[in-house]
Amino acid sequence: MDLRNIAIIAHVDHGKTTLVDELLKQSGTFREGQATTERAMDSNDIERERGITILAKATSVEWQGMRINIVDTPGHADFGGEVERILNMVDGVVLLVDAAEGPMPQTKFVTSKALALGLRPIVVLNKVDKPDAEPERALNEVFDLFANLGASDEQLDFPHLYASGRSGWADTSLDGPRKDLSALFELVVKHVPAPKQIAKADEPFSMLATTLSADPYLGRILTGRVESGTITTGTSLKALSRDGERIEQFRVTKILAFRGLAQTPIDEATAGDIVTLAGMTKATVADTLCALEVDTAIAAQPIDPPTITVTFGINDSPLAGRDGSKVQSRVIRDRLMKEAEQNVAIKIADTPGGEAFEVSGRGELQMGVLIENMRREGFELSISRPRVIFKEENGERMEPVEEVIIDVDDEYSGAVIDKLTGERKGDLVEMKPAGVGKTRIIAHVPSRGLIGYHGQFLTDTRGTGVLNRIFHGWVPHKGPIQGRRQGVLISMEAGVTVAYALWNLEERGKLFLGPQEQVYVGMLIGEHSRDNDLEVNPLKGKKLTNIRASGTDEAVRLTPHIRMSLEEAIAYIQDDELVEVTPKIVRLRKRHLDPHERKRASRSE
C-alpha cells in the first residue's frame, strides 16, 4: 500500500484537532453509528479541559488505497519540543492558518522548523466562513512569512486550499462546492512525496525514537519512523545514544502501527512507516534503535534550550501530607526524571540540600501543566517563582526576549503599550489596525517582564485582549524590572478562619480565602492595599458581652474572595514566597514561615 506521512501544524486554536476529526470521519475510519467524541485526538484530561493540544499524537487514515499517517501537533510555543521531535517523522506539512487572524507566533515558530528540514508545505486557510475572515490577506501574510524565514523557491510555490474544518469541507477556491475534504486528500497524495526511506527497505534496520510512553502490559514503548530495513516481532536490536554509544540490546516483543485512533499489533514493519516498538528497558527519545550490525546513530534534530527554571520542593508546611500520598523528595525526583526522559524540552537538576529540584523548561504554561499532572497523581509540592535563565556571551550577560503579538480594542492599546514599554522594558516593533475597532501590537519584551503580566493584561483590557508570545532571541541584560507592587497579608496564627475577622481585614486589602478555611503561620491570606507586608490575625472572633447595643449585631457580609488558578499563583508570588500545591488545594505562603527567620533572611540579602 502506498504511504504518505504528514504533520498538521498551526498556531493554538486555529483548528488542527477539529480538522483531524473530520479527516478520520470522512476516510471511513469510524464505522457508521460509532460513538465518537469531539476532538478525538485530545485524549489527555488537561487537553480536554483547556481545549489545547499538549502532546503530539499520530493517527492513520486510508483513502482510495493510500495510507496517510497524520501527526497532530501542539499549537502552543511552550510545547514546541514536541513539534521539533516529530517533524523528523514526516515528509510534508499541512499548515493551518486562521483566515481572520492570519499567521501568528506559533505559526512562525513551527514553520521555521519545517522549512529548515526541507519539508514542502500545503497551506490551508481555515475558518473562511467566519464573518471577519480575510483569506486573501492571510494568504499574502503566509507568503511573506515564508520569504522572511528563508524558504526555497520550491517551498514558496506552495499550493493552498480554503476550508472550514468544523463544517468538514476544503476547496481550491472560495466559491467551491463546500461538500467534503476530498480536495485536501487529493492534494496530500499529489504534493507530499512518498517516504524516501522506502528505497532503503533492503538495508539493515534502523529507527530514530521520537516519542516515549508506557503501556501497563508492554512496559516501555518507543515510537518513530523506520529509516531503513524491515523489522519483525522477536528480532534482536540494540539501542545507540546520539553519540553512538551502545545503551542496551533487547528483543522486540511487539510492533504496533497506527490504524485510526487505535494502535494495532502487526507482524512486520518496513522502511517509511511510523510504528511503535516494545521490549526495551533503557532506550529513550532521540536514541537510535537498529540492527546489531549497525554502528552509526541517526542524527537527531537539535532541541531549543529552556528559557525559565522553577524549583520543585517538598511540601514542608504544617498541613503537609493531609491531601496527597506522594510527599517524599525521592518520589518527587523519580517522577521528574521520568518526565525529563519523555519530554526533551525539560531539564532537571538537583539542588545542594537534596529536597528540591531545579526544573527548566519553555514557559509558565508548560510548568503549570506538569505541576497539574503531578497533583492529580497525588503529589504534594512547594513551587518557587519562575526565574529566567541567563547566559554569558563575550563577557556580557544576556537574557531571553520574547516576541509578543497582542490584538486589543483600540481604547485599551495605550494602557498595554505603556505597561510593556515602560516598567517591563519592552520595545515596540509595530502597531497596525487589525479589523474594525481593533489594534495589533507587536513588541519585543524580556521574558522576565512577562512573568506575571497576563493577569494585569486581562485587567487592562477588561478581558477582551488576546496575547500570544514566542521566544525571539537573546539581548544584553536590561537591568532591574519591577515586580509586584503590593505587599501581602500574612497569617500570624494557625487554625480555622473566622468570618468576623475576615470582615475586619477587608479594609486592609483583597482576600485569597473565605471563612472556615484552614490557615497556618506564614500563609498568605490576601493582598495588602499598600506596598509592605502585614501580619494579621484571621482567627479573631467577636468579643461577646451581656449588653446589647444597636448597630453591633448586623450580619457579616464578605466581599467574594480571589481564588487563584495554579498558573496565576505561580506568576503572582515573589522570590521569598512559594506556592503550596496539593491534590485538593493551592495555597500561597512565605518561604520562611517563622517571622523571625523571615527578618533574618531579609537582613542577610
C-alpha positions as CSV (number, residue, x, y, z in Angstrom):
1,M,0.0,0.0,0.0
2,D,1.3,3.5,-0.9
3,L,2.3,5.6,2.1
4,R,2.3,9.3,3.0
5,N,3.5,10.9,6.3
6,I,2.2,14.4,7.1
7,A,2.1,16.7,10.2
8,I,-0.7,19.2,10.7
9,I,0.8,22.3,12.3
10,A,-0.7,25.6,13.3
11,H,-1.0,28.3,16.0
12,V,-3.0,27.4,19.1
13,D,-6.8,27.3,18.4
14,H,-6.6,27.5,14.6
15,G,-8.4,24.2,14.3
16,K,-5.9,21.4,13.9
17,T,-7.5,18.8,16.1
18,T,-11.0,19.6,14.7
19,L,-9.7,19.1,11.1
20,V,-8.2,15.7,12.1
21,D,-11.6,14.7,13.5
22,E,-13.2,15.4,10.1
23,L,-10.4,13.6,8.2
24,L,-11.0,10.5,10.3
25,K,-14.7,10.6,9.8
26,Q,-14.6,11.2,6.0
27,S,-12.0,8.5,5.4
28,G,-14.3,5.9,6.9
29,T,-12.1,5.3,10.0
30,F,-15.2,5.4,12.2
31,R,-17.8,2.8,11.3
32,E,-21.4,4.1,10.8
33,G,-23.1,4.9,14.1
34,Q,-19.9,4.5,16.1
35,A,-19.8,6.7,19.2
36,T,-17.1,9.4,18.9
37,T,-16.0,12.3,20.9
38,E,-15.3,15.9,19.7
39,R,-11.5,16.5,19.3
40,A,-10.8,12.8,19.5
41,M,-7.1,13.3,19.3
42,D,-7.1,15.3,22.6
43,S,-7.1,12.2,24.8
44,N,-5.4,13.8,27.9
45,D,-7.8,15.2,30.6
46,I,-6.0,18.5,30.7
47,E,-6.1,18.8,26.9
48,R,-9.9,18.3,27.0
49,E,-10.4,20.8,29.9
50,R,-8.2,23.6,28.4
51,G,-9.1,22.9,24.7
52,I,-5.5,22.8,23.6
53,T,-3.2,20.1,22.3
54,I,-0.2,19.4,24.6
55,L,1.2,16.0,23.3
56,A,2.0,15.2,19.7
57,K,-0.1,12.2,18.6
58,A,-0.2,10.1,15.4
59,T,-3.1,8.6,13.6
60,S,-3.6,6.9,10.3
61,V,-6.4,7.0,7.6
62,E,-6.9,5.1,4.4
63,W,-8.1,7.0,1.3
64,Q,-8.5,5.3,-2.1
65,G,-5.9,2.7,-1.4
66,M,-3.4,5.1,0.1
67,R,-2.4,5.0,3.8
68,I,-1.8,8.5,5.2
69,N,-0.1,8.8,8.6
70,I,-1.1,12.1,10.2
71,V,0.6,13.7,13.2
72,D,-1.4,16.2,15.2
73,T,1.0,18.7,16.9
74,P,0.7,21.1,19.8
75,G,0.0,24.8,19.0
76,H,1.5,26.5,22.0
77,A,5.1,27.6,22.0
78,D,5.7,26.1,25.5
79,F,5.2,22.6,23.9
80,G,7.5,23.3,20.9
81,G,9.8,20.4,22.0
82,E,7.0,18.0,20.9
83,V,6.9,19.7,17.5
84,E,10.6,19.7,16.9
85,R,10.9,16.0,17.6
86,I,8.0,14.7,15.4
87,L,8.9,16.8,12.3
88,N,11.6,14.2,11.7
89,M,8.9,11.6,11.1
90,V,7.1,13.3,8.2
91,D,7.7,14.2,4.6
92,G,5.2,17.1,4.3
93,V,3.3,19.5,6.5
94,V,-0.2,20.9,6.3
95,L,0.0,24.5,7.7
96,L,-3.4,25.6,9.0
97,V,-3.9,29.3,9.2
98,D,-7.0,31.1,10.6
99,A,-8.4,33.2,7.8
100,A,-9.2,36.0,10.2
101,E,-6.1,36.1,12.4
102,G,-3.5,35.2,9.8
103,P,-0.1,33.8,10.8
104,M,0.6,34.0,14.5
105,P,3.7,33.5,16.6
106,Q,3.5,29.7,16.8
107,T,2.8,29.6,13.1
108,K,6.2,31.3,12.6
109,F,8.0,29.0,15.1
110,V,6.7,25.7,13.7
111,T,7.0,26.7,10.1
112,S,10.7,27.8,10.5
113,K,11.4,24.3,11.9
114,A,9.6,22.6,9.0
115,L,11.2,24.7,6.3
116,A,14.7,24.1,7.8
117,L,14.1,20.4,7.3
118,G,13.2,20.9,3.7
119,L,9.5,19.9,4.1
120,R,7.1,21.2,1.4
121,P,4.1,22.8,2.9
122,I,0.4,22.8,2.0
123,V,-1.4,25.9,3.3
124,V,-5.0,25.5,4.4
125,L,-6.8,28.8,5.1
126,N,-9.2,27.6,7.8
127,K,-12.4,29.2,9.2
128,V,-13.1,31.1,6.0
129,D,-16.8,31.1,6.9
130,K,-16.2,33.4,9.9
131,P,-17.7,36.8,9.4
132,D,-14.4,38.6,9.9
133,A,-12.4,36.2,7.6
134,E,-10.0,37.8,5.1
135,P,-8.5,34.8,3.4
136,E,-6.6,36.7,0.7
137,R,-4.8,38.9,3.3
138,A,-4.0,35.8,5.4
139,L,-2.6,34.1,2.3
140,N,-0.3,37.1,1.4
141,E,0.9,37.2,5.1
142,V,1.8,33.5,4.9
143,F,3.8,34.1,1.7
144,D,5.6,37.0,3.4
145,L,6.3,34.8,6.4
146,F,7.8,32.0,4.3
147,A,10.0,34.6,2.5
148,N,11.2,36.0,5.8
149,L,12.1,32.6,7.0
150,G,14.3,31.9,4.0
151,A,12.0,29.4,2.2
152,S,13.4,27.9,-1.0
153,D,11.7,28.7,-4.4
154,E,10.1,25.2,-4.3
155,Q,8.7,25.9,-0.8
156,L,7.4,29.3,-1.8
157,D,5.5,27.7,-4.6
158,F,3.0,26.2,-2.2
159,P,-0.5,25.0,-3.0
160,H,-3.3,26.4,-0.9
161,L,-6.9,25.5,0.0
162,Y,-9.8,27.3,1.6
163,A,-11.5,25.3,4.3
164,S,-13.8,25.1,7.3
165,G,-12.6,22.2,9.5
166,R,-15.7,22.3,11.7
167,S,-18.0,22.1,8.7
168,G,-15.9,19.4,7.1
169,W,-15.0,20.9,3.7
170,A,-12.0,22.1,1.8
171,D,-11.9,23.5,-1.8
172,T,-9.3,25.0,-4.2
173,S,-11.4,28.2,-4.5
174,L,-13.7,30.2,-2.2
175,D,-16.8,29.5,-4.4
176,G,-16.2,25.7,-4.5
177,P,-18.9,23.1,-3.7
178,R,-18.1,23.1,0.1
179,K,-19.0,19.4,0.2
180,D,-16.2,17.4,1.8
181,L,-12.4,17.2,2.3
182,S,-11.5,15.2,-0.8
183,A,-9.6,18.2,-2.3
184,L,-7.3,18.0,0.8
185,F,-6.8,14.3,0.5
186,E,-6.0,14.6,-3.2
187,L,-3.5,17.4,-2.6
188,V,-1.7,15.4,0.1
189,V,-1.4,12.4,-2.2
190,K,-0.2,14.6,-5.1
191,H,2.0,17.1,-3.3
192,V,3.6,15.2,-0.4
193,P,6.3,12.8,-1.7
194,A,6.3,9.1,-0.6
195,P,8.9,8.4,2.1
196,K,12.4,8.3,0.7
197,Q,13.1,5.7,3.3
198,I,11.2,3.1,1.1
199,A,14.3,2.9,-1.1
200,K,16.3,1.6,1.9
201,A,14.0,-1.3,2.6
202,D,16.8,-3.8,1.9
203,E,19.3,-2.2,4.2
204,P,19.8,-3.2,7.9
205,F,17.0,-2.0,10.2
206,S,17.3,1.5,11.9
207,M,14.8,3.8,13.5
208,L,15.0,7.1,15.4
209,A,12.9,7.2,18.6
210,T,10.8,10.4,18.7
211,T,8.2,9.8,21.5
212,L,8.3,7.6,24.6
213,S,5.4,6.2,26.5
214,A,4.5,3.3,28.8
215,D,1.9,0.6,28.5
216,P,0.6,-1.3,31.5
217,Y,1.1,-4.7,29.7
218,L,4.0,-4.0,27.3
219,G,6.1,-1.7,29.5
220,R,8.3,0.9,27.9
221,I,7.4,1.7,24.2
222,L,9.1,4.0,21.7
223,T,7.5,5.5,18.5
224,G,9.3,6.6,15.4
225,R,9.7,6.3,11.7
226,V,11.5,3.3,10.3
227,E,14.5,4.8,8.5
228,S,15.8,1.6,6.8
229,G,15.2,-2.1,6.6
230,T,12.3,-4.3,7.9
231,I,11.6,-5.4,11.4
232,T,9.6,-8.5,12.6
233,T,8.4,-9.4,16.1
234,G,11.1,-11.3,18.0
235,T,14.1,-9.7,16.3
236,S,17.1,-8.7,18.4
237,L,18.0,-5.0,18.2
238,K,20.4,-2.6,20.0
239,A,19.9,1.0,21.1
240,L,22.6,3.7,20.4
241,S,22.8,7.1,22.0
242,R,23.2,10.3,20.0
243,D,27.0,9.9,20.4
244,G,26.9,6.3,19.0
245,E,27.4,4.6,22.4
246,R,25.6,1.3,22.9
247,I,22.9,1.6,25.6
248,E,21.3,-1.9,25.6
249,Q,20.4,-4.9,23.5
250,F,16.8,-6.2,23.5
251,R,14.3,-8.3,21.7
252,V,11.3,-6.7,20.1
253,T,8.2,-8.1,21.9
254,K,5.6,-6.2,20.0
255,I,5.2,-4.0,16.9
256,L,2.3,-1.6,16.9
257,A,1.0,0.5,14.0
258,F,-1.5,3.4,14.0
259,R,-4.8,2.4,12.4
260,G,-7.3,5.1,13.0
261,L,-7.2,6.1,16.7
262,A,-6.0,2.8,17.9
263,Q,-2.6,1.1,17.8
264,T,-2.9,-2.4,16.2
265,P,-0.3,-5.2,16.6
266,I,1.4,-6.1,13.3
267,D,3.9,-8.8,12.4
268,E,6.2,-6.7,10.2
269,A,7.1,-3.1,9.7
270,T,9.1,-1.7,6.7
271,A,11.0,1.5,5.9
272,G,9.0,4.7,5.8
273,D,6.2,3.6,8.2
274,I,5.5,5.1,11.6
275,V,5.4,2.4,14.2
276,T,5.8,1.7,17.9
277,L,8.2,-0.9,19.3
278,A,8.1,-2.6,22.7
279,G,10.8,-4.7,24.5
280,M,13.5,-2.1,25.5
281,T,14.2,-1.1,29.2
282,K,16.6,1.8,28.9
283,A,16.4,3.4,25.4
284,T,14.7,6.8,25.2
285,V,13.8,9.7,23.0
286,A,16.5,10.7,20.4
287,D,18.1,7.2,20.6
288,T,18.6,5.0,17.6
289,L,17.1,1.5,17.6
290,C,18.9,-0.6,15.0
291,A,20.1,-4.0,13.8
292,L,23.1,-5.5,15.7
293,E,25.5,-4.8,12.8
294,V,24.7,-1.1,12.6
295,D,27.2,1.2,14.5
296,T,26.2,4.7,13.4
297,A,23.5,6.6,15.2
298,I,20.9,8.6,13.3
299,A,21.4,12.4,13.7
300,A,18.6,13.8,15.9
301,Q,17.1,17.3,15.4
302,P,18.6,19.7,18.0
303,I,16.1,21.0,20.5
304,D,15.9,24.7,21.5
305,P,17.2,25.3,25.1
306,P,14.9,26.0,28.0
307,T,14.3,29.7,29.0
308,I,12.9,29.5,32.5
309,T,13.5,27.5,35.6
310,V,11.3,26.7,38.6
311,T,12.2,25.0,41.9
312,F,10.1,21.9,42.8
313,G,10.4,21.1,46.5
314,I,8.8,19.0,49.2
315,N,5.8,20.5,51.0
316,D,7.1,21.3,54.5
317,S,4.0,23.3,55.6
318,P,2.1,22.4,58.8
319,L,-0.7,21.0,56.6
320,A,1.7,18.7,54.6
321,G,0.6,15.1,54.0
322,R,-3.2,15.7,54.5
323,D,-4.3,15.6,50.9
324,G,-1.6,13.8,48.9
325,S,0.1,10.3,49.2
326,K,3.4,11.2,47.5
327,V,5.3,13.7,49.6
328,Q,8.9,12.4,49.8
329,S,11.7,14.1,47.8
330,R,12.8,10.7,46.5
331,V,9.3,10.1,44.9
332,I,9.2,13.6,43.5
333,R,12.7,13.2,42.0
334,D,11.7,9.9,40.3
335,R,8.6,11.5,38.8
336,L,10.6,14.5,37.5
337,M,13.3,12.3,36.0
338,K,10.6,10.2,34.2
339,E,9.1,13.5,32.8
340,A,12.5,14.7,31.6
341,E,13.0,11.3,29.8
342,Q,9.8,11.7,27.9
343,N,10.0,15.5,27.3
344,V,13.3,16.5,25.8
345,A,12.4,20.2,26.3
346,I,12.6,19.8,30.1
347,K,15.9,19.6,32.1
348,I,16.1,18.5,35.8
349,A,19.0,19.4,38.2
350,D,19.4,18.5,41.9
351,T,19.9,21.3,44.5
352,P,22.6,21.1,47.2
353,G,20.1,20.2,50.0
354,G,18.6,17.3,48.0
355,E,15.0,18.2,49.0
356,A,14.3,20.5,46.0
357,F,14.9,20.2,42.2
358,E,15.5,22.8,39.5
359,V,13.2,22.2,36.6
360,S,14.0,24.1,33.4
361,G,11.5,24.4,30.6
362,R,10.0,26.6,27.9
363,G,7.4,28.6,29.8
364,E,4.9,29.1,32.6
365,L,2.2,27.1,30.8
366,Q,4.5,24.1,30.3
367,M,5.4,24.2,34.0
368,G,1.8,24.6,35.0
369,V,0.7,21.5,33.0
370,L,3.5,19.4,34.6
371,I,2.5,20.5,38.1
372,E,-1.2,19.9,37.4
373,N,-0.4,16.4,36.2
374,M,1.6,15.7,39.3
375,R,-1.0,17.0,41.7
376,R,-3.6,14.8,40.0
377,E,-1.3,11.8,40.6
378,G,-1.3,12.5,44.4
379,F,1.8,14.7,44.8
380,E,2.3,17.5,47.2
381,L,4.8,20.2,46.2
382,S,6.1,23.6,47.0
383,I,6.8,25.7,43.9
384,S,9.0,28.8,43.6
385,R,8.6,31.8,41.3
386,P,9.8,31.1,37.7
387,R,13.2,32.6,37.1
388,V,14.6,33.4,33.7
389,I,17.8,31.6,32.5
390,F,20.6,34.0,31.6
391,K,23.7,33.2,29.6
392,E,27.2,34.8,29.2
393,E,28.3,35.9,25.7
394,N,31.7,37.6,25.1
395,G,31.7,38.5,28.8
396,E,28.3,40.2,28.7
397,R,25.2,38.9,30.5
398,M,22.4,38.1,28.0
399,E,18.7,37.5,28.7
400,P,15.9,36.0,26.6
401,V,13.5,38.3,24.8
402,E,10.1,37.2,23.5
403,E,8.1,38.5,20.6
404,V,4.6,39.5,21.8
405,I,1.7,39.9,19.5
406,I,-1.4,41.4,21.0
407,D,-4.8,42.0,19.5
408,V,-6.8,44.5,21.6
409,D,-9.6,47.0,21.3
410,D,-8.4,50.5,20.3
411,E,-9.4,52.1,23.6
412,Y,-7.1,49.8,25.6
413,S,-4.0,49.9,23.4
414,G,-2.5,52.9,25.2
415,A,-2.5,51.1,28.6
416,V,-1.0,47.9,27.1
417,I,1.8,49.8,25.3
418,D,2.5,51.8,28.5
419,K,2.9,48.7,30.6
420,L,5.0,46.8,28.0
421,T,7.5,49.5,27.1
422,G,7.6,51.2,30.5
423,E,8.1,49.2,33.6
424,R,8.6,45.9,31.7
425,K,11.4,47.2,29.5
426,G,9.9,46.1,26.1
427,D,10.5,47.7,22.7
428,L,7.5,48.5,20.4
429,V,8.1,46.9,17.0
430,E,4.9,47.5,15.1
431,M,1.4,48.8,15.6
432,K,-1.3,48.4,13.0
433,P,-5.1,48.2,12.6
434,A,-6.5,44.6,12.9
435,G,-10.1,44.9,11.9
436,V,-12.9,47.3,13.0
437,G,-12.0,48.8,16.3
438,K,-9.0,46.5,16.9
439,T,-5.3,47.2,17.0
440,R,-2.5,44.7,16.7
441,I,0.6,45.5,18.8
442,I,3.9,43.7,18.2
443,A,6.7,44.2,20.8
444,H,9.9,42.6,21.9
445,V,9.8,42.1,25.7
446,P,12.2,40.5,28.1
447,S,10.9,37.1,29.4
448,R,11.4,38.5,32.9
449,G,8.9,41.3,32.2
450,L,6.2,38.8,31.0
451,I,6.2,36.7,34.2
452,G,3.0,37.6,36.0
453,Y,1.9,40.0,33.3
454,H,-1.1,38.0,31.9
455,G,-3.4,38.8,34.9
456,Q,-2.5,42.5,34.6
457,F,-3.1,42.3,30.8
458,L,-6.6,40.9,31.3
459,T,-7.4,43.6,33.8
460,D,-6.2,46.4,31.5
461,T,-8.2,45.1,28.5
462,R,-11.3,44.1,30.5
463,G,-10.8,40.5,29.5
464,T,-11.1,41.3,25.7
465,G,-7.4,41.3,24.7
466,V,-5.6,38.3,23.1
467,L,-1.9,37.9,23.8
468,N,0.5,35.5,22.0
469,R,4.2,35.2,22.7
470,I,7.2,33.3,21.5
471,F,10.9,33.2,22.1
472,H,12.7,35.7,19.9
473,G,16.3,35.8,20.8
474,W,19.0,37.0,23.3
475,V,19.8,40.6,24.1
476,P,22.1,42.3,26.7
477,H,20.6,42.4,30.2
478,K,18.1,45.3,30.5
479,G,18.6,46.0,34.2
480,P,16.1,45.5,37.1
481,I,12.4,45.1,36.3
482,Q,9.8,46.0,38.9
483,G,7.8,43.0,40.2
484,R,4.6,43.1,42.1
485,R,3.9,46.5,43.7
486,Q,1.5,45.4,46.5
487,G,2.5,43.7,49.7
488,V,0.7,40.7,51.2
489,L,-1.4,39.9,54.3
490,I,0.3,37.1,56.2
491,S,-1.5,35.0,58.8
492,M,0.1,35.3,62.3
493,E,-2.0,32.4,63.8
494,A,-2.8,28.8,62.9
495,G,-6.4,27.5,62.9
496,V,-9.7,28.0,61.1
497,T,-10.6,31.4,59.7
498,V,-13.5,33.3,61.2
499,A,-15.9,35.4,59.0
500,Y,-15.9,38.3,61.5
501,A,-12.0,38.6,61.4
502,L,-12.0,38.5,57.6
503,W,-14.7,41.2,57.5
504,N,-12.5,43.5,59.6
505,L,-9.5,42.7,57.3
506,E,-11.3,43.6,54.1
507,E,-10.3,47.3,54.5
508,R,-6.6,46.1,54.5
509,G,-6.8,44.6,51.0
510,K,-8.2,41.8,48.9
511,L,-8.5,38.3,50.5
512,F,-7.5,35.0,48.9
513,L,-9.7,32.8,51.1
514,G,-13.1,32.7,52.9
515,P,-14.4,31.7,56.3
516,Q,-13.9,28.2,57.8
517,E,-10.7,27.6,55.9
518,Q,-7.5,26.1,57.5
519,V,-4.5,28.5,57.8
520,Y,-1.1,28.4,59.4
521,V,1.6,30.9,60.5
522,G,3.3,32.4,57.4
523,M,0.5,31.6,54.9
524,L,-0.6,34.4,52.6
525,I,-4.3,35.1,53.0
526,G,-4.6,38.3,50.9
527,E,-3.0,41.2,49.0
528,H,-2.3,44.3,51.1
529,S,-3.5,47.6,49.8
530,R,-0.1,49.1,50.3
531,D,3.4,48.1,49.3
532,N,4.5,46.5,52.5
533,D,3.7,43.0,54.0
534,L,1.4,43.0,57.0
535,E,0.9,40.2,59.6
536,V,-2.8,39.8,60.5
537,N,-5.0,37.5,62.6
538,P,-7.8,35.9,60.6
539,L,-9.0,33.9,63.6
540,K,-10.0,36.8,65.9
541,G,-13.7,36.3,66.8
542,K,-16.1,39.0,68.0
543,K,-16.0,39.8,71.7
544,L,-19.2,38.7,73.4
545,T,-20.8,40.7,76.2
546,N,-24.1,40.5,78.0
547,I,-25.0,44.0,76.8
548,R,-26.8,44.5,73.5
549,A,-26.2,47.7,71.6
550,S,-27.9,49.0,68.4
551,G,-25.9,48.6,65.3
552,T,-23.5,45.9,66.6
553,D,-25.3,42.8,65.5
554,E,-25.5,43.2,61.7
555,A,-24.9,40.1,59.7
556,V,-21.3,39.9,58.4
557,R,-21.3,40.2,54.6
558,L,-17.9,39.4,53.0
559,T,-16.8,40.5,49.6
560,P,-16.2,37.4,47.3
561,H,-12.5,36.5,47.7
562,I,-10.0,35.9,44.9
563,R,-9.3,32.2,44.1
564,M,-6.2,32.0,42.0
565,S,-5.6,29.2,39.5
566,L,-2.3,27.3,39.6
567,E,-0.6,29.4,36.9
568,E,-1.9,32.7,38.4
569,A,-0.5,31.8,41.8
570,I,3.0,30.8,40.4
571,A,3.1,34.1,38.4
572,Y,1.9,36.2,41.4
573,I,4.4,35.2,44.1
574,Q,7.8,36.9,44.8
575,D,11.2,35.3,45.3
576,D,10.6,35.0,49.1
577,E,7.3,33.2,48.6
578,L,6.2,29.7,47.5
579,V,3.1,28.0,46.1
580,E,1.9,25.0,48.1
581,V,0.2,22.6,45.7
582,T,-1.8,19.5,46.9
583,P,-4.3,17.3,45.0
584,K,-7.1,19.4,46.6
585,I,-5.9,23.0,47.0
586,V,-3.4,25.7,46.0
587,R,-2.1,27.9,48.8
588,L,0.4,30.7,48.9
589,R,2.9,31.0,51.7
590,K,6.2,32.7,52.7
591,R,9.4,30.6,52.1
592,H,10.2,31.1,55.8
593,L,7.1,30.6,57.8
594,D,8.6,31.8,61.1
595,P,8.5,35.7,61.2
596,H,12.0,35.8,62.9
597,E,13.5,33.7,60.2
598,R,12.0,36.0,57.6
599,K,13.6,39.0,59.2
600,R,17.0,37.3,59.4
601,A,16.7,36.2,55.7
602,S,15.8,39.7,54.5
603,R,18.7,41.3,56.5
604,S,21.2,38.8,55.0
605,E,20.1,39.7,51.5
